[in-house]
Amino acid sequence: MTIPEDVRILTINPGSTSTKFAVFSGTDPIFIKTIRHSAEDLEPFEKITDQFQFRKELILNQLKESDIELDRIRAVVGRGGLLKPIESGVYTVNEAMLRDLRNSPLGEHASNLGGLIAFDIANSLPDAQAFIANPVVVDELDDIARLSGHPLLPRVSIFHALNQKAVARQHAKSIMRKYEEMNLIVVHLGGGITVGAHKKGRVVDVNQGLDGDGPFSPERTGSLPVGALAKLCFSGKYTLKEVGRMIKGEGGLVAYLGTNSAYEVEQRVQAGDKQAELVYNAMAYQVAKEIGAMATVLYFQVDGILITGGIAHDKYFVNQIIERVHRIAPVHVYPGEDELKALAMNGLRVINGETIPKIYR
């Protein structure tokens, strides 16, 4: 089945300081917009969910000003937020999901607005449904991967599920294979870094890249020496909030080099900055180590290693990884992250009958 030419898909990806949205015909974008939000814009809102009406009206106004025919939209696909752990796939936005997006069990995040806005806009259109796809809380871990070393501290699955799954499916299609029949290691290189072991369509192990597992990244510490961390926490020098910022936001490249820009660090390396070179190489080294760990999860039966995300544009950094892991499996690089297109791809799979949307409970 092929999507009719007159059918449109609206995708919405709210970030902490921006709202990105697009209209697609199939997977071809016909309208893309990013609205930046200043601190002054967002200051009146006590909670992130309070921004709902503000951001929704910005989207609708832009679509109307650009003469987008809203009546042709059949699917509104929002970025999924911090919901309960769920298996991968496309989910219909329902009352249970709306409740948890408003009062997230894992905390506040701008992505929670994606499903809320998608639902409201779809309800205002004559023939549209609202969905989310592969939110960061996708959890397909094998039971053995959940054990950390202490029952009070289980390993949890929070990762770049949307982009990792989209790139994996894109790669499988490019070589005329099914994602569900392959073993892949997918690496997302962004503000956070996650490395997932994809076994026959399921991410059976992945580092929790949000606040303290796996490689360090531009803004996050990744795994830390736990004894030293415990002593730091009880030293009396730092509050819980300050330690939290060290781990997420002020860790990684920020902590070592004072910047979260991998591009800036690359330029410093090229200019001969030895400290920048050491830190940047160490980040690549840790990514390679995590790939090696995920290869053991798959018993070294790996069909491919896929590297994606914004930092994948940096050939110097990517080559540091490839030199260490290329003997495991062929390495394929897919630079950048197109989350709006990934959302459209998932909406299209529903419209074309390739997948049945799941029910969130």
C-alpha positions as CSV (number, residue, x, y, z in Angstrom):
1,M,0.0,0.0,0.0
2,T,1.3,3.5,-0.9
3,I,0.3,6.7,0.8
4,P,-2.1,8.8,-1.4
5,E,-0.5,12.0,-2.7
6,D,-3.0,14.3,-0.9
7,V,-2.2,12.8,2.6
8,R,0.0,14.8,4.9
9,I,1.8,14.0,8.2
10,L,2.6,16.7,10.8
11,T,5.5,16.0,13.1
12,I,6.3,17.9,16.3
13,N,9.6,17.9,18.3
14,P,9.6,20.2,21.3
15,G,13.0,20.9,22.8
16,S,14.0,22.9,25.9
17,T,14.6,26.1,23.9
18,S,13.0,25.4,20.6
19,T,10.0,23.9,18.9
20,K,10.6,22.0,15.6
21,F,7.8,20.9,13.4
22,A,7.3,19.8,9.8
23,V,4.7,18.7,7.3
24,F,5.5,15.6,5.2
25,S,4.1,14.0,2.1
26,G,5.2,10.5,2.8
27,T,8.8,11.0,4.0
28,D,9.3,14.1,1.8
29,P,9.2,17.4,3.8
30,I,7.0,20.1,2.2
31,F,7.4,22.5,5.2
32,I,9.9,22.6,8.0
33,K,10.2,25.2,10.8
34,T,12.2,25.8,13.9
35,I,11.0,28.4,16.4
36,R,13.6,29.4,19.0
37,H,12.4,30.3,22.5
38,S,14.4,32.8,24.6
39,A,14.6,32.6,28.4
40,E,12.3,35.7,28.5
41,D,9.7,33.8,26.3
42,L,9.6,30.8,28.7
43,E,10.0,32.7,32.0
44,P,6.2,33.1,32.7
45,F,5.7,29.4,32.8
46,E,6.3,27.7,36.1
47,K,6.3,24.1,34.7
48,I,7.1,22.9,31.2
49,T,3.6,21.6,30.7
50,D,2.3,25.1,31.3
51,Q,3.9,26.0,27.9
52,F,1.4,23.8,26.1
53,Q,-0.9,26.5,24.8
54,F,1.9,28.9,24.0
55,R,3.7,26.4,21.8
56,K,0.6,24.9,20.2
57,E,-0.6,28.4,19.0
58,L,2.9,29.1,17.6
59,I,2.7,25.9,15.5
60,L,-0.8,26.5,14.3
61,N,-0.1,30.2,13.4
62,Q,2.9,29.3,11.4
63,L,1.1,26.5,9.5
64,K,-1.8,28.9,8.7
65,E,0.6,31.7,7.6
66,S,2.4,29.2,5.3
67,D,-1.0,28.2,3.7
68,I,-0.6,24.6,4.9
69,E,-3.9,22.7,4.2
70,L,-4.6,21.3,7.6
71,D,-7.6,19.2,6.4
72,R,-5.1,17.0,4.5
73,I,-3.3,16.0,7.6
74,R,-4.0,12.4,8.6
75,A,-1.4,11.8,11.3
76,V,0.1,14.1,13.9
77,V,3.2,12.5,15.4
78,G,4.7,14.0,18.5
79,R,8.1,13.3,20.1
80,G,7.5,11.0,23.0
81,G,8.3,12.1,26.5
82,L,9.3,10.7,29.9
83,L,6.6,8.0,30.2
84,K,6.6,4.7,31.9
85,P,9.0,2.2,30.3
86,I,7.4,0.8,27.1
87,E,8.4,-1.4,24.2
88,S,9.4,0.2,20.9
89,G,6.8,1.2,18.3
90,V,4.1,3.7,17.5
91,Y,1.6,4.5,20.1
92,T,-1.8,6.1,19.8
93,V,-2.1,9.1,22.2
94,N,-4.8,8.2,24.7
95,E,-6.0,9.4,28.1
96,A,-3.5,7.3,30.1
97,M,-0.6,8.8,28.1
98,L,-1.9,12.3,28.4
99,R,-2.1,11.9,32.2
100,D,1.5,10.6,32.4
101,L,2.8,13.3,30.0
102,R,1.3,15.9,32.3
103,N,2.6,14.2,35.4
104,S,5.6,12.3,34.2
105,P,6.8,9.4,36.5
106,L,10.4,10.3,35.5
107,G,10.2,14.1,35.7
108,E,9.7,17.1,33.4
109,H,11.1,17.3,29.9
110,A,10.1,19.5,26.9
111,S,9.5,16.3,24.8
112,N,6.5,15.6,27.1
113,L,4.7,18.4,25.2
114,G,5.0,16.5,21.9
115,G,2.2,14.1,22.6
116,L,0.0,16.7,24.3
117,I,0.2,19.1,21.4
118,A,-0.2,16.3,18.8
119,F,-3.4,15.1,20.5
120,D,-4.9,18.6,20.7
121,I,-4.2,19.5,17.1
122,A,-5.4,16.1,15.8
123,N,-8.6,16.5,17.7
124,S,-9.2,19.8,15.9
125,L,-8.8,18.3,12.4
126,P,-11.5,16.4,10.6
127,D,-9.6,13.1,9.9
128,A,-6.4,13.0,11.9
129,Q,-5.0,10.8,14.6
130,A,-2.3,11.5,17.2
131,F,0.7,9.3,17.8
132,I,4.1,9.2,19.4
133,A,6.9,7.0,18.3
134,N,9.9,5.4,20.1
135,P,10.3,7.8,23.1
136,V,13.5,7.8,25.1
137,V,11.9,5.4,27.6
138,V,11.7,2.5,25.2
139,D,12.7,-0.5,27.3
140,E,13.5,-3.9,25.6
141,L,16.3,-4.8,27.9
142,D,17.1,-8.5,28.6
143,D,16.5,-9.3,32.3
144,I,20.2,-10.0,32.7
145,A,21.1,-6.5,31.5
146,R,19.0,-4.9,34.3
147,L,21.3,-6.0,37.1
148,S,23.8,-3.4,38.1
149,G,25.5,-4.9,41.1
150,H,23.0,-3.7,43.8
151,P,19.2,-4.3,43.9
152,L,18.5,-0.7,45.0
153,L,20.2,0.6,41.8
154,P,18.8,-1.3,38.8
155,R,20.0,-0.4,35.3
156,V,17.2,1.3,33.3
157,S,16.7,2.0,29.6
158,I,16.7,5.7,28.6
159,F,18.4,6.4,25.2
160,H,18.0,7.9,21.8
161,A,15.4,5.3,20.8
162,L,13.8,7.4,18.0
163,N,17.0,8.1,16.1
164,Q,18.6,4.7,16.8
165,K,15.6,2.7,15.6
166,A,15.1,5.0,12.5
167,V,18.8,4.6,11.4
168,A,18.7,0.9,12.0
169,R,15.6,0.5,9.8
170,Q,17.0,2.8,7.2
171,H,20.3,0.8,7.1
172,A,18.5,-2.5,6.9
173,K,16.3,-1.3,4.0
174,S,19.4,0.1,2.1
175,I,20.9,-3.5,2.0
176,M,17.5,-5.1,1.3
177,R,17.2,-6.8,4.7
178,K,14.7,-6.6,7.6
179,Y,15.7,-4.9,10.8
180,E,14.0,-7.6,12.7
181,E,16.5,-10.2,11.2
182,M,19.7,-8.4,12.0
183,N,22.1,-7.8,14.9
184,L,23.4,-4.2,15.0
185,I,25.2,-1.9,17.3
186,V,23.9,1.6,16.9
187,V,25.9,4.6,18.3
188,H,24.2,8.0,18.8
189,L,26.7,10.8,19.2
190,G,25.0,14.0,20.5
191,G,24.9,16.1,23.7
192,G,24.4,12.6,25.2
193,I,25.9,9.5,23.8
194,T,24.1,6.1,23.8
195,V,25.3,2.8,22.3
196,G,22.6,0.1,21.8
197,A,22.8,-3.6,21.1
198,H,19.9,-4.3,18.6
199,K,19.2,-8.0,18.5
200,K,16.6,-9.0,15.9
201,G,14.6,-5.7,16.3
202,R,15.0,-5.3,20.1
203,V,17.5,-3.1,22.0
204,V,18.5,-5.8,24.5
205,D,21.1,-3.6,26.2
206,V,22.0,0.1,26.1
207,N,23.8,2.5,28.3
208,Q,21.6,5.0,30.2
209,G,22.9,8.1,28.5
210,L,20.7,10.6,30.4
211,D,22.5,10.9,33.8
212,G,25.4,8.6,34.3
213,D,26.2,5.4,32.4
214,G,28.5,4.6,29.5
215,P,30.9,7.0,27.7
216,F,31.2,10.7,28.7
217,S,29.8,13.1,26.2
218,P,29.8,16.9,25.5
219,E,27.6,17.6,28.6
220,R,27.5,14.3,30.6
221,T,29.9,12.4,32.7
222,G,28.8,8.9,31.8
223,S,30.0,6.2,34.2
224,L,32.1,7.5,37.1
225,P,34.3,5.8,39.8
226,V,31.5,5.1,42.3
227,G,33.5,5.2,45.5
228,A,35.0,8.6,44.6
229,L,31.5,9.8,43.6
230,A,30.0,8.7,47.0
231,K,32.8,10.5,48.9
232,L,32.2,13.7,46.8
233,C,28.4,13.5,47.5
234,F,29.0,13.3,51.3
235,S,31.9,15.8,51.4
236,G,29.6,18.6,52.4
237,K,30.9,20.8,49.6
238,Y,28.1,20.2,47.1
239,T,24.3,20.0,47.2
240,L,22.4,17.2,45.4
241,K,21.4,19.7,42.8
242,E,25.0,20.7,42.2
243,V,26.1,17.1,41.9
244,G,23.3,16.5,39.4
245,R,24.5,19.4,37.3
246,M,28.0,18.0,37.3
247,I,26.7,14.6,36.0
248,K,24.3,16.1,33.5
249,G,24.9,19.5,31.9
250,E,28.3,20.3,33.3
251,G,30.1,17.0,32.8
252,G,32.1,15.6,29.9
253,L,33.6,18.2,27.5
254,V,32.1,21.0,29.6
255,A,34.0,19.8,32.7
256,Y,37.3,19.3,31.0
257,L,37.4,22.0,28.4
258,G,34.6,24.5,29.2
259,T,32.5,23.9,26.1
260,N,29.8,21.6,25.0
261,S,30.6,22.1,21.3
262,A,32.3,19.1,19.8
263,Y,33.0,21.3,16.7
264,E,34.9,23.8,18.9
265,V,37.0,21.0,20.5
266,E,37.8,19.6,17.0
267,Q,39.1,23.0,16.0
268,R,41.2,23.2,19.1
269,V,42.7,19.8,18.3
270,Q,43.5,20.9,14.8
271,A,45.2,24.0,16.2
272,G,47.5,21.8,18.3
273,D,45.8,22.0,21.7
274,K,47.1,18.8,23.4
275,Q,44.7,18.9,26.3
276,A,41.7,19.1,23.9
277,E,43.2,16.3,21.9
278,L,43.6,14.1,25.0
279,V,40.0,14.7,26.1
280,Y,38.5,14.3,22.7
281,N,40.4,11.1,22.0
282,A,39.3,9.8,25.5
283,M,35.7,10.4,24.6
284,A,36.1,8.4,21.3
285,Y,38.0,5.7,23.3
286,Q,35.1,5.3,25.7
287,V,32.6,5.1,22.9
288,A,34.7,2.3,21.3
289,K,34.9,0.5,24.6
290,E,31.1,0.6,24.9
291,I,30.8,-0.8,21.3
292,G,33.1,-3.6,22.3
293,A,30.9,-4.3,25.4
294,M,27.8,-4.4,23.2
295,A,29.5,-6.8,20.8
296,T,29.9,-9.3,23.7
297,V,26.1,-8.9,24.4
298,L,25.6,-10.1,20.8
299,Y,28.1,-12.9,21.1
300,F,30.2,-11.0,18.5
301,Q,27.5,-12.0,15.9
302,V,27.2,-8.4,14.6
303,D,26.0,-7.5,11.1
304,G,27.0,-3.9,11.3
305,I,28.0,-1.0,13.5
306,L,26.0,2.2,12.7
307,I,27.3,5.6,13.9
308,T,24.8,8.5,13.9
309,G,24.1,11.9,15.6
310,G,25.5,15.4,15.2
311,I,29.1,14.5,16.1
312,A,29.1,11.8,13.4
313,H,29.9,14.7,11.0
314,D,33.4,14.9,12.5
315,K,35.5,12.5,10.5
316,Y,38.5,12.9,12.9
317,F,36.3,11.7,15.9
318,V,34.6,9.0,14.0
319,N,37.9,7.6,12.7
320,Q,39.2,7.3,16.2
321,I,36.3,5.0,16.9
322,I,36.5,3.0,13.6
323,E,40.2,2.3,14.1
324,R,39.3,0.4,17.3
325,V,36.1,-1.4,16.3
326,H,36.3,-2.2,12.6
327,R,37.3,-5.8,13.2
328,I,34.1,-6.5,15.0
329,A,31.8,-5.7,12.0
330,P,31.5,-3.3,9.0
331,V,31.0,0.3,10.2
332,H,28.5,2.6,8.5
333,V,28.2,6.3,9.3
334,Y,24.9,8.2,9.1
335,P,25.7,11.7,10.2
336,G,23.2,14.0,11.9
337,E,19.8,13.2,13.4
338,D,16.6,14.0,11.6
339,E,14.0,13.4,14.3
340,L,11.2,15.0,12.4
341,K,11.7,12.7,9.5
342,A,12.0,9.7,11.9
343,L,8.6,10.7,13.3
344,A,7.1,10.9,9.8
345,M,8.5,7.5,8.9
346,N,6.7,6.0,11.9
347,G,3.5,7.8,11.0
348,L,3.7,6.6,7.5
349,R,4.2,3.0,8.6
350,V,0.8,3.3,10.4
351,I,-1.0,4.9,7.4
352,N,0.5,2.3,5.0
353,G,-0.6,-0.6,7.3
354,E,3.0,-1.7,7.9
355,T,2.4,-1.5,11.7
356,I,-0.5,-1.4,14.1
357,P,-0.3,1.4,16.7
358,K,0.1,0.2,20.2
359,I,-2.0,1.1,23.3
360,Y,-0.3,2.8,26.2
361,R,-1.4,1.7,29.6
